[in-house]
Amino acid sequence: MKLLLDEHLPKRLELDFPDHEVYTVRDKGWNGIKNGQQMQLMIADGFDALLRLR
Protein backbone atom coordinates (compact mmCIF):
# COMPACT_ATOMS: atom_id res chain seq x y z
CA MET A 1 0.00 0.00 0.00
CA LYS A 2 1.29 3.45 -0.91
CA LEU A 3 0.64 6.02 1.85
CA LEU A 4 1.09 9.79 2.01
CA LEU A 5 1.70 11.54 5.33
CA ASP A 6 0.29 15.04 5.60
CA GLU A 7 2.77 17.87 6.11
CA HIS A 8 1.74 18.25 9.77
CA LEU A 9 2.61 14.67 10.71
CA PRO A 10 6.11 13.73 11.86
CA LYS A 11 8.24 11.90 9.28
CA ARG A 12 9.16 9.27 11.89
CA LEU A 13 5.56 8.01 11.69
CA GLU A 14 6.58 6.17 8.53
CA LEU A 15 8.46 3.73 10.79
CA ASP A 16 5.07 2.50 12.05
CA PHE A 17 4.27 1.18 8.56
CA PRO A 18 7.25 -1.03 7.67
CA ASP A 19 5.32 -3.12 5.14
CA HIS A 20 4.09 -0.11 3.17
CA GLU A 21 5.55 2.44 0.79
CA VAL A 22 5.34 5.70 2.77
CA TYR A 23 6.04 9.25 1.59
CA THR A 24 5.51 12.66 3.14
CA VAL A 25 4.03 15.69 1.42
CA ARG A 26 7.50 17.23 1.75
CA ASP A 27 9.10 14.20 0.05
CA LYS A 28 6.85 14.79 -2.94
CA GLY A 29 7.38 18.58 -2.96
CA TRP A 30 3.66 19.19 -2.44
CA ASN A 31 3.91 21.56 0.55
CA GLY A 32 1.25 24.25 0.57
CA ILE A 33 -0.85 22.69 -2.19
CA LYS A 34 -4.61 22.91 -1.62
CA ASN A 35 -6.48 19.70 -0.73
CA GLY A 36 -8.31 19.32 -4.05
CA GLN A 37 -5.16 19.62 -6.12
CA GLN A 38 -3.28 17.40 -3.67
CA MET A 39 -5.90 14.66 -4.09
CA GLN A 40 -5.51 14.85 -7.88
CA LEU A 41 -1.73 14.52 -7.54
CA MET A 42 -2.13 11.57 -5.16
CA ILE A 43 -4.44 9.73 -7.56
CA ALA A 44 -2.12 10.38 -10.50
CA ASP A 45 0.84 9.10 -8.45
CA GLY A 46 -0.96 5.92 -7.36
CA PHE A 47 -1.41 6.62 -3.64
CA ASP A 48 -3.88 4.47 -1.71
CA ALA A 49 -4.39 6.70 1.35
CA LEU A 50 -3.61 10.06 2.95
CA LEU A 51 -2.87 10.14 6.68
CA ARG A 52 -3.53 13.55 8.21
CA LEU A 53 -4.45 15.35 11.40
CA ARG A 54 -7.95 16.60 11.71
N, C-alpha and C positions, 0 to 999 in steps of 0.2 A: 504494500500500500504506500502511496506517495502522499506525504503530509506536508502542509505548510503551516509554520508557526507565525502568528501575528507579530508585528513589530514590537508589541508591548510585553511579549513573553520572553523569558530568559532563554538564551541559546542552549544552556545546559539541559533544558527540558528534553532535547532530542535524545539524550542518553536513556530516557525512560522508554524509548521505542526502538530497541536494538534490532528488531526484525523488520523495520520499515525504512523507507527512503525518506529522510526528513530534511527539509530546507526551512530557512527563515525568510521573511520578507526582505531582510537586508541582503541575504545570500543572493536573492534573485534581482536585487536592485530596484525593488518595487516600493521603497519607502515613500510615504506621502501620497500614494495613489488612492483615489476614491474607491469605495467598496465595489461599486458596479463594474468599474474598469478592472479592478483586481480580480473579480470573479471571472471575467472574460479571459484574462491572462492565465488564470489557474486552469480553466477548462482547456484552453489551447495548449497548455504545457502538460496536460495529463494528470493533474492533481486529483486525489480522491477526497481530501478533506482539508478544511481550514480549522486550526485550533486557535481560539482567541479568547480574550477576556471580555466579559460583558460590560 
